[in-house]
Amino acid sequence: MRGFAPGDRVVVCSTVSCGHCAYCRSGYTAQCDTANPNGPLAGTSFFGGPETTGPVDGLQAEYARIPYANNTLVKVPEGVSDDQAIMVSDVLPTGWFGARLAQVSEGDTVLVLGAGVVGQCAIASAFRQGAGRVLVVDGIADRLETARAQNAEPIDFHREDPVAVTRELTGGIGADRVIDAVGVDAQRPEQGPAADNLPVETDVFEEERRLAAPEGNTDSGQWLVGDAPSLAGRWAVQAVAKAGSVGVIGVYPPTFDRFPLGVVLNRNLTVQGGNCNHHRYVPGLLDKVGRGDLDPTRFITQHAEPQSMIDAYEAFDLRRTGWLKTVVPM
């Protein structure tokens, strides 16, 4: 390994990449031909993922072996704290990537679906990539308030129909760009006009849920499975303007195939999605954080000691009030 020395502080990019294959050299490090042991057609390799992604052990440990460390590690510059660096490992570059996928440009009105930590990073990224206005959809009040503190305009899907409100706020046109930061974890509205105007019947969502999460230990109630896996995607293509663009960074498993392609074609939409090319963006984002242009630590809501990690995971999985991003110091 070259360019690193014992004692260096480093960010571990969440996706593994070799740095020398054709995809890495083109900046598509999430599609490295070499990193995934399942072969060049297997797609992204990342830490702590399922068998199809390696598997590569996760990093919540005192020591870790980093594959292709020359490209997967990035030095942390002076002036960037450990907490800031942690946020640049995954969530901030993913939010930045989402805005890039959505083709955010100067003056755009951007709709972000999901106000979790990746959604919050997408809001911050959209503004810094030139958005003139950002709307954000979620159903958790404290997350919407965090978004409001970034000057985003919140839409609570339990109270309002996100598609109708987006059109109303844009003179009937729709958002120029949409970022889906939800994926298959989408939840159905509990009440209000959005609950009355679901794009498909509830039995369709139930079938999608069986497809998206065919197995998993949910008996304890710890894992809150999304009950409307395609809802964010459906809202995205309905709320975006004609000839607009959608960036998808929410997680959808490879087997999930429920997407309103006909709407995309009929409205001349551009849809791009994928896993973040972390190594492409991490160095530049570290520089932005070091200069004070971005401070992702505003989204850290807890520091949990290792001995309390199980309780922390439970609170986070259940989306309890006040839980947005938790740091576990090792």
ZANUFI-52045 format. One record per residue: z, x, y of N, C-alpha, C in turn; residue in three letters. Coordinates in steps of 0.05 Angstrom, whole numbers, plus 32768, in hexadecimal, padded with zeros to 4 digits. Example, Ala and Ser with C-alpha at 12.3 -4.5 7.8 and 13.67 -1.06 7.14 Angstrom:
809C81087F8E809C80F67FA6809C81087FBEALA 808E81017FD3808F81117FEB809D81028001SER 
END
This chain:
800080117FE8800080008000800080128019MET 7FEF800C802C7FEC801C80447FF5800D805CARG 7FFF801B80708005800F808A80218003808CGLY 803180058077804C7FFA8077805F8010806FPHE 8078800D8078808D8020807180A68011806BALA 80B8801D805B80D28010805680E080098070PRO 80EB7FF1807180F97FE8808980E87FD8809CGLY 80CE7FD8809880BD7FC780A980C37FAA80A6ASP 80C37F9B80BC80C57F7E80BA80A97F7380B7ARG 80A57F6180A4808B7F57809E808C7F38809BVAL 80757F2C80A180707F10809980607F11807FVAL 80697F00806C80597EFD805380487EE48057VAL 802E7EE88059801B7ED2805C801E7EBF8043CYS 801E7EA5804880247E938032800D7E91801ESER 7FF57E9980267FDF7E9A80137FD97EB8800DTHR 7FD37EBD7FF47FCE7ED97FEB7FB17EE07FEEVAL 7FAB7EF77FF87F8F7EFF7FFB7F8C7F1D7FF8SER 7F757F267FEE7F717F427FE87F687F528000CYS 7F597F4580127F4F7F52802A7F347F608028GLY 7F297F62800F7F107F71800C7EF97F608000HIS 7EFE7F497FF57EE87F397FEA7ED87F2C8001CYS 7EC27F207FFA7EB07F15800F7EBD7EFF801FALA 7ECE7EEF80117EDB7ED9801F7EF07EE48033TYR 7F007EF7802A7F147F03803C7F077F108054CYS 7EF27F1E804F7EE47F2C80657ED77F198079ARG 7ED37F0080707EC87EEB80817EDE7EDB808FSER 7EF77EE180897F0D7ED380957F187EBB8084GLY 7F0B7EB6806E7F147EA0805C7F287EAA8048TYR 7F3E7EB480517F517EC2803F7F5E7EAF802BTHR 7F5F7E9580327F6A7E81801F7F587E7D8007ALA 7F3F7E8680097F2C7E847FF37F257E9F7FE7GLN 7F387EB17FE87F347ECC7FDD7F2A7ECA7FC0CYS 7F157EDA7FBA7F097EDA7FA07F1B7EE97F8BASP 7F2E7EF97F947F3D7F0B7F837F597F027F7DTHR 7F667EF57F907F837EF17F8F7F8C7EDE7F79ALA 7F7D7EC97F747F857EB57F617F7E7EBE7F44ASN 7F937EC27F337F8D7ECB7F177F7C7EB87F07PRO 7F797E9F7F117F697E8C7F027F4B7E8F7F07ASN 7F437EA37F177F277EA87F1B7F1D7EA27F37GLY 7F067EAC7F3E7EFB7EA97F597EF67E8C7F62PRO 7EF27E7A7F4F7EED7E5E7F567F067E4D7F58LEU 7F1D7E5A7F537F367E4B7F517F417E427F6CALA 7F387E4F7F827F427E487F9C7F5B7E577FA4GLY 7F6B7E4B7FB67F817E597FC37F977E627FAFTHR 7FA17E7A7FB47FB97E847FA67FCF7E857FBBSER 7FE67E787FB57FFC7E7A7FC880177E7B7FB9PHE 802B7E837FC780467E887FBC80537E6D7FB5PHE 805F7E6C7F9D806E7E557F95805E7E3D7F8EGLY 80447E417F8880327E2A7F8280307E257F65GLY 80217E107F5D801D7E097F41800B7E1D7F33PRO 80077E197F197FF87E2B7F097FDC7E317F14GLU 7FCF7E1D7F1F7FB47E207F297FB27E347F41THR 7FC97E3A7F4D7FC97E4C7F647FD27E687F5DTHR 7FD57E6D7F447FDE7E887F3A7FE87E877F1EGLY 80017E7F7F1A80147E7A7F3080217E947F39PRO 802B7E947F5280397EAB7F5E80557EA17F65VAL 80697EB17F5E80857EA97F6380897EA47F81ASP 809B7E917F8780A37E8C7FA280B37EA27FAEGLY 80BB7E9F7FC780C77EB67FD680E47EB17FDFLEU 80F17E9C7FD5810D7E987FDD811E7EA97FCAGLN 811E7EC37FCF812C7ED67FBE81327EEF7FCFALA 81447F007FC5814B7F187FD481347F2C7FD2GLU 81257F2C7FBC810F7F3F7FB980F77F2F7FAETYR 80DF7F397FB580C77F2C7FAC80B17F407FA9ALA 809F7F3C7F9680887F4D7F9380707F3E7FA0ARG 80637F4C7FB2804D7F3F7FC280327F497FB8ILE 80227F377FAC80077F407FA37FF67F477FBCPRO 7FE57F5B7FB87FD27F637FCD7FE17F657FE8TYR 7FF67F757FE780087F767FFE7FFB7F818018ALA 7FE77F9280157FD97F9D802C7FCE7F86803EASN 7FC57F7180327FB97F5B80417FCC7F438044ASN 7FDF7F4080317FF07F29803180087F2D8044THR 800E7F46804A80247F4C805E80187F518079LEU 80277F4A808E80207F5080A980397F5A80B7VAL 80387F7080C5804F7F7B80D380577F6880EALYS 80727F6680ED807D7F56810380817F68811BVAL 80757F62813180787F73814980947F708156PRO 809B7F84816580B47F83817580B37F6A8187GLU 80CA7F5E818B80CB7F47819C80C77F2C818EGLY 80C17F2D817480BF7F15816480D87F148151VAL 80E87EFF815381007EFC814380F97EF58126SER 810D7EF8811581097EF180F981027ED380F6ASP 81107EC28105810B7EA6810380EE7EA0810DASP 80E67EAC812280CA7EA8812B80B67EB18116GLN 80BB7EC8810A80A97ED380F680A77EC180DEALA 80BD7EB580D680BD7EA380BF80AA7E8C80C4ILE 80AA7E8180DC80997E6B80E3807B7E7380E4MET 80767E8D80E7805A7E9680E880507E9C80CCVAL 80617E9A80B880587E9F809D80467E898093SER 804C7E70809B803D7E59809080387E4280A4ASP 804E7E3680AE804B7E1D80BC803C7E1F80D6VAL 80417E3480E680337E3780FF80157E3D80FALEU 800E7E5080EA7FF17E5480E57FE37E3C80D9PRO 7FF27E2D80C87FE67E1580BD7FE07E0080D2THR 7FF37DFC80E57FEE7DEA80FB7FD77DF4810DGLY 7FD67E0E81117FC07E1A81217FA57E158113TRP 7FA57E1980F97F8D7E1680E97F847DF980EAPHE 7F977DE680EA7F907DCA80EB7F817DC38105GLY 7F8A7DCE811B7F7C7DCA81347F617DD78134ALA 7F5E7DEE81287F447DFA81267F317DEA8114ARG 7F3B7DE080FE7F2A7DCF80EC7F217DB680FBLEU 7F337DAB810B7F2C7D92811A7F197D988132ALA 7F147DB281377F027DBA814D7F0C7DB28168GLN 7F277DB5816C7F337DAF81867F277DC0819CVAL 7F1F7DB481B27F147DC381C87F1F7DB881E2SER 7F177DC581F87F227DBF82137F207DA2821AGLU 7F377D9682217F387D7B822A7F397D658215GLY 7F387D6C81FC7F377D5981E67F517D4881E5ASP 7F4D7D2F81DD7F647D1F81D47F667D2281B6THR 7F7E7D2B81AD7F837D3281917F987D1F8186VAL 7F937D15816E7FA77D05815F7FB17D168148LEU 7FCB7D1A81477FD87D2881307FE67D13811FVAL 7FDF7D1281067FEC7D0080F380027D1080E4LEU 801B7D0980E980317D1780DD80407D2980F1GLY 805A7D2480F5806A7D338108807F7D4480FAALA 80797D4C80E0808A7D6080D480857D7B80E1GLY 80907D9080D5808E7DAA80E280717DB480E5VAL 80607DAE80D180447DB680D480377DA580E9VAL 803D7D8C80EA80327D7B8100803B7D84811BGLY 80547D8C811D805E7D978137804F7DB0813FGLN 804A7DC1812B803B7DDA8131801E7DD38138CYS 80137DBE812C7FF87DB581337FF67DAB814FALA 800B7D9D8158800C7D938174800C7DAB8187ILE 801E7DBE8182801F7DD6819380057DE58193ALA 7FF87DE7817C7FDF7DF5817A7FC97DE78188SER 7FC87DCC81857FB37DBD81937FB47DC081B1ALA 7FCC7DBF81BC7FCE7DC381D97FC57DDF81E1PHE 7FCC7DF381D17FC47E0F81D87FA77E1581D3ARG 7F9A7E0381C37F7D7E0681BF7F6D7DF581D2GLN 7F7B7DE981E67F6C7DDB81FB7F6F7DBD81FDGLY 7F7D7DB181EA7F807D9381EA7F8C7D8A8205ALA 7F807D7582107F8B7D6A82287FA07D558223GLY 7FA07D4A820B7FB37D3582047FB67D3581E6ARG 7FCF7D3181DC7FD57D3081C07FE57D1781BAVAL 7FDC7D0781A77FEB7CF0819C7FF57CF98181LEU 800C7CEE817880177CF5815E80227CDC8151VAL 801D7CDA813780257CC38127803A7CCC8112VAL 80507CBE811180647CC280FC80757CA980FBASP 80877CA880E780997C9180E580B67C9980E7GLY 80BC7CB380EE80D77CBD80EF80DD7CC3810DILE 80F17CB5811780F67CB5813480FB7CD18140ALA 810D7CE0813281147CFA813E80FC7D0D813EASP 80EA7D0B812B80D27D1C812B80C07D148142ARG 80BE7CFB814780AD7CF2815E80B97CFB8178LEU 80D47CFC817A80E07D07819280DB7D248196GLU 80DB7D33818080D47D50818180B77D53818BTHR 80A67D428182808A7D43818B80887D3B81A9ALA 80987D2881B180987D2081CD80A07D3781DFARG 80B37D4781D580BD7D5E81E580A77D7381E9ALA 80917D7181D8807A7D8281DC80647D7581EDGLN 806B7D5E81F980597D4F820980437D4081F9ASN 80487D3D81DF80377D2C81CF80407D0F81D3ALA 802E7CFC81CE80347CDF81D180397CD381B6GLU 80527CCA81B080597CC2819580507CA5818FPRO 80487CA1817680417C87816B80507C838152ILE 80637C70815180737C6A813980647C558128ASP 805C7C5E8110804B7C4B8100805B7C3480F5PHE 80767C3480F780857C1D80EF80857C088105HIS 807D7C0F811D807E7BFD813480627BF6813EARG 804F7C09813B80347C068146801F7C0D8131GLU 80077C0381357FF17C0A81247FE47C238130ASP 7FE57C3A81227FDB7C53812E7FBE7C528136PRO 7FAD7C4581267F917C44812D7F8C7C338146VAL 7F997C1C81477F967C0A815E7FA07C178177ALA 7FB87C2481767FC37C30818D7FB37C488197VAL 7FA87C5881847F977C6E818C7F7F7C64819BTHR 7F727C4F81917F5B7C45819F7F627C3981BAARG 7F797C2C81BB7F827C2081D57F877C3681E9GLU 7F937C4C81E17F9A7C6281F37F827C7381FBLEU 7F6B7C6F81ED7F537C7F81F37F3C7C6D81FCTHR 7F427C5782077F2D7C4582127F1B7C3A81FDGLY 7F257C3781E47F167C2C81CE7F057C4081BFGLY 7F067C5981C77EF47C6E81BB7F007C7A81A2ILE 7F1A7C8081A37F277C8F818D7F2C7CAC8196GLY 7F3B7CBA81867F417CD6818C7F297CE88187ALA 7F267CFC81987F0F7D0F81937F137D1E8179ASP 7F2C7D2681747F337D36815C7F4C7D2A814FARG 7F4D7D2C81357F647D2381267F6C7D3A8113VAL 7F877D3E81117F927D5180FE7FA47D4280EAILE 7F9D7D4380D17FAD7D3780BC7FC17D4C80B1ASP 7FDA7D4980B97FEF7D5B80B180027D4D809EALA 7FF87D39808F80087D29807D80017D2D8060VAL 7FE87D2780597FDF7D29803D7FE97D12802CGLY 7FED7D1780137FF47D02800080117CF88003VAL 80217D058014803D7CFC8018803E7CE5802CASP 80287CD9803380287CC4804780397CAC803DALA 80477CA0805080587C88804A804C7C708057GLN 804E7C59804980447C40805580577C36806BARG 804C7C2A8080805E7C1E809580707C088088PRO 80897C088091809C7BF4808680997BD98094GLU 808F7BD980AC808D7BC080BC80787BC480D2GLN 80747BAF80E180637BB180F980457BAD80F2GLY 80347BAF810780187BAA8103800A7BBC80F0PRO 80137BD580EE80067BE880DB800B7BDF80BEALA 80227BD380B980287BC9809E80177BB18097ALA 800F7BA280AC7FFE7B8A80A77FE17B9180A6ASP 7FDA7BA980AE7FBD7BB180B07FB77BCA80A0ASN 7FC37BCC80887FBD7BE380777FA07BE48070LEU 7F937BFB806F7F777BFD806A7F6F7BF5804DPRO 7F827BF6803B7F7D7BED801F7F957BDE8015VAL 7F927BD07FFF7FA87BC17FF37FBD7BD47FE8GLU 7FD67BCB7FE67FEC7BDC7FDC7FE87BE57FC0THR 7FDA7BD57FAF7FD67BDE7F947FC37BF67F92ASP 7FB27BF97FA67FA17C117FA87FB27C297FADVAL 7FC57C277FBF7FD77C3D7FC57FE87C447FACPHE 7FF07C307F9D80007C357F857FF07C457F71GLU 7FD67C3E7F6D7FC57C4D7F5B7FC17C6A7F66GLU 7FBF7C6D7F807FBC7C887F8B7FD57C987F86GLU 7FEC7C8B7F8880057C9A7F8480067CA47F67ARG 7FFE7C947F547FFE7C9D7F387FEB7CB57F35ARG 7FD57CB57F447FC27CCB7F427FCD7CE47F4FLEU 7FDA7CE17F677FE37CF87F767FFC7D047F6AALA 800E7CF47F5F80277CFE7F54802C7CF27F38ALA 801C7CFA7F24801F7CEE7F0A80397CF47EFCPRO 80467D0A7F0480607D117EF880717D1E7F0DGLU 808B7D207F07809E7D2C7F1A80B97D207F17GLY 80CD7D2F7F1B80E97D257F1880F27D187F32ASN 80EF7CFE7F3380F77CEE7F4A810F7CDD7F44THR 811B7CE07F2C81317CCE7F2481497CD07F37ASP 814F7CE87F4181667CEB7F5381607CE07F6FSER 81477CD97F7481407CD07F8F813C7CE77FA2GLY 813C7D007F99813A7D167FAC811E7D1A7FB6GLN 810A7D157FA580EE7D197FAE80E37CFE7FB7TRP 80DD7CFD7FD180D37CE47FDD80B47CE57FDBLEU 80A97CD87FC6808D7CD87FC2807F7CC67FD5VAL 80687CCF7FE080597CBE7FF2804F7CA57FE4GLY 80517C8E7FF180497C757FE4802E7C6B7FEFASP 80207C7C7FFE80057C7580097FF57C8E800BALA 7FEE7C9B7FF57FE27CB67FF67FC97CB98007PRO 7FB97CA580097FA07CA880197FA27C9D8035SER 7FBA7C94803D7FBC7C8580567FB67C97806ELEU 7FC07CB0806E7FBB7CC280857F9D7CC78088ALA 7F907CCC80727F737CD180737F647CB8807DGLY 7F6D7CA180747F5F7C88807D7F647C84809BARG 7F7C7C8780A47F827C8480C07F727C9980D1TRP 7F707CB180C67F627CC780D57F457CBF80DBALA 7F377CB580C77F1A7CB080CC7F167C9680DBVAL 7F2B7C8580DD7F297C6C80ED7F307C71810AGLN 7F437C84810E7F4D7C88812A7F3C7C9D8139ALA 7F2C7CAD812C7F1C7CC1813A7F047CB38147VAL 7EFA7CBE815C7EE37CB4816A7ECA7CB88158ALA 7EB57CA8815D7E9C7CAD81507E927CC98156LYS 7E877CD781427E7E7CF381447E957D06814AALA 7EAE7CFD81457EC57D0E81497ECA7D1F8130GLY 7EE07D2E81307EE67D40811A7F037D3E8111SER 7F077D4280F77F217D4080EA7F277D5A80DCVAL 7F3F7D6480E07F487D7C80D27F5F7D7480BFGLY 7F5C7D7B80A67F707D7280917F7F7D8A8088VAL 7F997D8B808E7FAB7DA080847FC27D958073ILE 7FC47D7A80727FD77D6E80607FCF7D738043GLY 7FE37D7380327FDE7D7B80167FD37D648005VAL 7FBC7D697FF87FB07D577FE57FAB7D677FCCTYR 7FB47D5E7FB47FAF7D6D7F9C7F917D6D7F95PRO 7F887D817F867F6B7D837F807F607D6A7F71PRO 7F727D5C7F637F697D457F547F677D2C7F65THR 7F707D2C7F7E7F707D147F8E7F547D107F9BPHE 7F497CF87F957F2D7CF47F9E7F297CDA7FADASP 7F3E7CD07FBA7F3C7CB77FC97F3A7CBD7FE7ARG 7F227CBC7FF17F1D7CC2800D7F067CB08016PHE 7F087CA4802F7EF47C9180387EDA7C9F8042PRO 7ECB7CAA80307EB37CB980377E9E7CA88045LEU 7E9D7C8E803E7E8A7C7D804B7E8E7C7A8069GLY 7EA87C7980717EAF7C78808D7EA67C91809BVAL 7EAA7CA8808E7EA27CC1809A7E847CC280A0VAL 7E747CB8808C7E577CB880907E4E7CA480A5LEU 7E5A7C8D80A47E527C7880B77E587C7E80D4ASN 7E6D7C8F80D87E767C9580F47E6E7CB280FCARG 7E5E7CC080EC7E557CDB80F27E6D7CED80F8ASN 7E817CED80E67E997CFD80EA7E957D1980DCLEU 7EA47D2C80E77EA67D4680DA7EC27D4980CFTHR 7EC57D4E80B57EDF7D5180A87EE07D6D809CVAL 7EF57D7C80A37EFA7D9680977F177D97808EGLN 7F1B7DA480777F367DA7806D7F397DC0805DGLY 7F527DC780577F567DDE80467F717DEB804AGLY 7F767E00803B7F8E7E0F803E7F8A7E248053ASN 7F9F7E2A80627F9C7E3C80797F957E598070CYS 7F837E65807F7F7C7E81807B7F917E92808AASN 7FA97E94807E7FC07E9F808D7FBB7EBA8099HIS 7FB07ECD80897FAC7EE880947F9A7EE980ACHIS 7F887ED680AE7F767ED580C57F857ECE80DFARG 7F9A7EBE80DD7FA87EB480F57FC37EC080FATYR 7FD17ECA80E67FEC7ED480E97FEF7EEA80FEVAL 7FDE7EFF80FE7FE27F1481127FE07F0A812FPRO 7FCC7EF981347FC97EEF814F7FDF7EDD8157GLY 7FE97ECD81457FFF7EBB814B80197ECA8150LEU 801E7EE0814180357EF1814680337EFC8163LEU 801B7F04816B80187F0D8187801E7EF8819BASP 80157EDF8196801A7EC981A880387EC381AALYS 80467EC4819380627EBF819380717ED581A2VAL 80687EEE819D80757F0581AA80727F0481C9GLY 805B7EF981D280577EF681EF80657EDE81FBARG 80707ECD81EA807C7EB581F480697E9D81F8GLY 80517EA081EF803E7E8A81F180457E7381DEASP 80517E7981C8805A7E6581B480767E6C81ABLEU 80877E5881A780A17E5D819B80A67E498185ASP 809F7E4F816C80A27E3B815780BE7E36814EPRO 80D17E47815880ED7E42815080F87E28815BTHR 80EB7E1C816E80F47E03817980F47DED8163ARG 80E57DF2814D80E37DDE813880F77DE48121PHE 81067DFA8123811B7DFF810E81337DEE8115ILE 813B7DDE810281527DCC8106816B7DD480F7THR 81697DE580E381807DEE80D3817C7E0A80C9GLN 81937E1880C581947E3180B581A77E2A809EHIS 819D7E2C808681AD7E26806E81B37E3F805EALA 81CC7E43805681D27E5A804581C77E558029GLU 81C27E6B801B81B67E69800081C67E577FEDPRO 81E07E587FEF81F17E487FDD81EF7E297FE2GLN 81E37E227FF981E07E057FFF81C37DFC7FFFSER 81B27E0D7FF381957E077FF3818E7DED7FE5MET 819B7DE67FCF81947DCE7FC1819A7DB57FD2ILE 81B17DB57FE081B77D9F7FF281A37D9E8009ASP 819B7DB5801381887DB68029816D7DAB8020ALA 81657DB28008814B7DA87FFE814C7D897FFBTYR 81637D7F7FF281657D627FEF81637D54800AGLU 81717D5E801E81707D52803881547D538044ALA 81477D6A8040812B7D6D804A81187D5B803BPHE 811A7D5A802181077D4A801181097D2C8019ASP 81227D23801F81267D07802681217D028043LEU 81187D16805281117D13806E81287D07807FARG 81407D12807A81577D08808881557D0F80A6ARG 81627CFF80B681617D0380D3816A7D2080DATHR 815B7D2D80EB81627D4780F581587D5E80E3GLY 814B7D5880CD81417D6D80BB81237D7080C0TRP 811B7D8680CD80FF7D8B80D280F67DA680C5LEU 81047DBB80CB80FE7DD580BE81187DE480BALYS 811D7DEE80A281357DFB809A812F7E188093THR 813F7E2A809E813D7E47809881547E4F8085VAL 814D7E5D807081627E67805D81637E85805FVAL 81777E91806D81797EAE806E81827EB98053PRO 81747ECD804A817B7ED98030818A7EF38033MET 
END
